[in-house]
Amino acid sequence: MIRLQDVASVLRSKNAGAFVLTIDIIFKEKVDYEKIVVGGLLQPHQIAAAYHVRSSDVLITPYPEVLSLKVTMPRHIGSGDLSDSDVYGAQQHVPLMLLDLPDAVA
């Protein structure tokens, strides 16, 4: 198993509006990007399980030119709500950072 934190140079989250969260994953090496993205190791259902959202609500957008992915999904609580503990969505990347993925390379 591998974790995204081991192959990504940047994992950051932020709001993409009051009700949407986006997570940027920027890979250190092209081989890691290709292993994860082209190899299909990161899928919406895995992210949905980690964040307790429907997999149909998870959008993964690849940016091969810059070896990155953008993951977009709904926030559970709108930004600025009285019960919101992370108004900027800046600490929401951790479940994705710790996500175990199968290591396709033996």
Backbone hydrogen bonds in HBPLUS format (Angstrom, degrees):
<---DONOR---> <-ACCEPTOR-->    atom                        ^
c    i                          cat <-CA-CA->   ^        H-A-AA   ^      H-
h    n   atom  resd res      DA  || num        DHA   H-A  angle D-A-AA Bond
n    s   type  num  typ     dist DA aas  dist angle  dist       angle   num
A0002-ILE N   A0101-LEU O   2.79 MM  99  5.23 157.8  1.84 150.4 158.2     1
A0101-LEU N   A0002-ILE O   2.72 MM  99  5.23 162.5  1.75 160.2 166.0     2
A0006-ASP N   A0003-ARG O   2.91 MM   3  5.44 151.7  1.99 113.9 122.6     3
A0007-VAL N   A0004-LEU O   3.10 MM   3  5.37 146.8  2.21 107.9 116.9     4
A0008-ALA N   A0004-LEU O   2.89 MM   4  5.75 136.6  2.08 162.1 170.7     5
A0005-GLN N   A0097-MET O   3.25 MM  92  4.98 146.8  2.37 146.0 136.8     6
A0028-LYS N   A0007-VAL O   3.29 MM  21  6.26 169.5  2.30 148.4 148.6     7
A0009-SER N   A0026-ILE O   2.70 MM  17  5.77 141.3  1.85 148.0 161.2     8
A0010-VAL N   A0026-ILE O   3.19 MM  16  5.00 159.5  2.24 140.9 141.5     9
A0026-ILE N   A0010-VAL O   2.92 MM  16  5.00 166.4  1.93 145.4 148.7    10
A0012-ARG N   A0024-ASP O   3.09 MM  12  5.34 156.7  2.15 143.2 150.5    11
A0024-ASP N   A0012-ARG O   2.76 MM  12  5.34 156.9  1.81 161.0 166.5    12
A0014-LYS N   A0022-THR O   2.94 MM   8  5.57 146.8  2.05 156.8 165.9    13
A0022-THR N   A0014-LYS O   2.88 MM   8  5.57 165.1  1.90 171.4 176.1    14
A0015-ASN N   A0088-TYR O   3.05 MM  73  5.78 126.4  2.35 148.5 142.4    15
A0016-ALA N   A0020-VAL O   2.78 MM   4  5.11 166.4  1.80 140.9 139.1    16
A0079-SER N   A0018-ALA O   2.79 MM  61  4.77 164.6  1.81 140.5 145.1    17
A0075-ARG N   A0019-PHE O   2.93 MM  56  5.15 166.8  1.94 119.9 122.1    18
A0021-LEU N   A0073-MET O   2.78 MM  52  5.46 175.0  1.78 176.7 178.2    19
A0073-MET N   A0021-LEU O   2.99 MM  52  5.46 157.9  2.04 155.2 161.0    20
A0023-ILE N   A0071-VAL O   2.75 MM  48  5.02 153.3  1.82 146.3 155.1    21
A0071-VAL N   A0023-ILE O   2.84 MM  48  5.02 166.1  1.86 149.2 154.0    22
A0025-ILE N   A0069-LEU O   2.93 MM  44  5.12 163.0  1.96 152.9 153.4    23
A0069-LEU N   A0025-ILE O   2.82 MM  44  5.12 149.3  1.91 144.9 155.0    24
A0027-PHE N   A0067-LEU O   2.87 MM  40  5.60 175.7  1.87 176.6 175.4    25
A0032-ASP N   A0029-GLU O   3.11 MM   3  5.36 125.8  2.42 101.5 114.3    26
A0033-TYR N   A0029-GLU O   3.15 MM   4  6.53 160.1  2.19 152.1 157.4    27
A0034-GLU N   A0030-LYS O   2.89 MM   4  6.11 169.7  1.90 157.9 160.3    28
A0035-LYS N   A0031-VAL O   2.94 MM   4  6.04 150.7  2.02 138.4 146.8    29
A0036-ILE N   A0032-ASP O   3.02 MM   4  6.19 166.0  2.04 153.0 155.5    30
A0037-VAL N   A0033-TYR O   2.75 MM   4  5.75 167.1  1.77 160.7 163.9    31
A0038-VAL N   A0034-GLU O   2.98 MM   4  4.80 115.5  2.41 110.1 127.4    32
A0039-GLY N   A0034-GLU O   2.95 MM   5  6.36 139.8  2.11 155.9 168.0    33
A0041-LEU N   A0036-ILE O   2.92 MM   5  4.86 135.9  2.12 132.4 144.6    34
A0040-GLY N   A0037-VAL O   3.09 MM   3  5.13 151.6  2.17  99.3 108.2    35
A0046-GLN N   A0043-GLN O   3.06 MM   3  5.56 134.1  2.28 113.4 124.7    36
A0047-ILE N   A0043-GLN O   3.39 MM   4  6.78 159.7  2.43 153.9 159.3    37
A0048-ALA N   A0044-PRO O   2.81 MM   4  5.96 162.9  1.84 156.2 161.7    38
A0049-ALA N   A0045-HIS O   3.07 MM   4  6.14 152.2  2.15 136.2 142.5    39
A0050-ALA N   A0046-GLN O   3.14 MM   4  6.40 155.0  2.21 142.6 149.1    40
A0051-TYR N   A0047-ILE O   2.97 MM   4  6.18 144.4  2.10 150.9 160.6    41
A0052-HIS N   A0048-ALA O   2.76 MM   4  5.49 113.8  2.20 141.5 154.6    42
A0053-VAL N   A0048-ALA O   3.08 MM   5  4.82 155.9  2.14 129.6 136.9    43
A0057-ASP N   A0054-ARG O   2.88 MM   3  5.32 156.0  1.94 112.1 120.1    44
A0058-VAL N   A0055-SER O   3.20 MM   3  5.30 165.8  2.22 106.6 110.9    45
A0059-LEU N   A0072-THR O   2.88 MM  13  5.10 167.1  1.89 153.4 157.3    46
A0072-THR N   A0059-LEU O   2.83 MM  13  5.10 159.4  1.87 149.4 156.2    47
A0061-THR N   A0070-LYS O   2.79 MM   9  5.09 167.5  1.81 152.6 157.0    48
A0070-LYS N   A0061-THR O   2.85 MM   9  5.09 149.1  1.94 139.9 150.3    49
A0063-TYR N   A0068-SER O   2.75 MM   5  5.12 154.6  1.81 163.5 154.8    50
A0066-VAL N   A0063-TYR O   3.15 MM   3  5.88 147.3  2.26 119.3 126.6    51
A0068-SER N   A0063-TYR O   3.15 MM   5  5.12 171.8  2.16 131.5 134.1    52
A0067-LEU N   A0064-PRO O   3.25 MM   3  4.74 170.1  2.26  98.4 100.9    53
A0081-ASP N   A0078-GLY O   3.08 MM   3  5.61 162.8  2.11 136.2 136.7    54
A0084-ASP N   A0081-ASP O   2.90 MM   3  5.13 165.9  1.92 117.2 120.9    55
A0089-GLY N   A0086-ASP O   2.96 MM   3  5.25 149.6  2.05 111.4 121.1    56
A0097-MET N   A0093-HIS O   2.91 MM   4  6.08 154.5  1.97 154.5 162.9    57
A0098-LEU N   A0094-VAL O   3.00 MM   4  6.20 150.4  2.09 158.2 164.3    58
A0099-LEU N   A0096-LEU O   3.23 MM   3  5.04 159.6  2.28  99.9 106.1    59
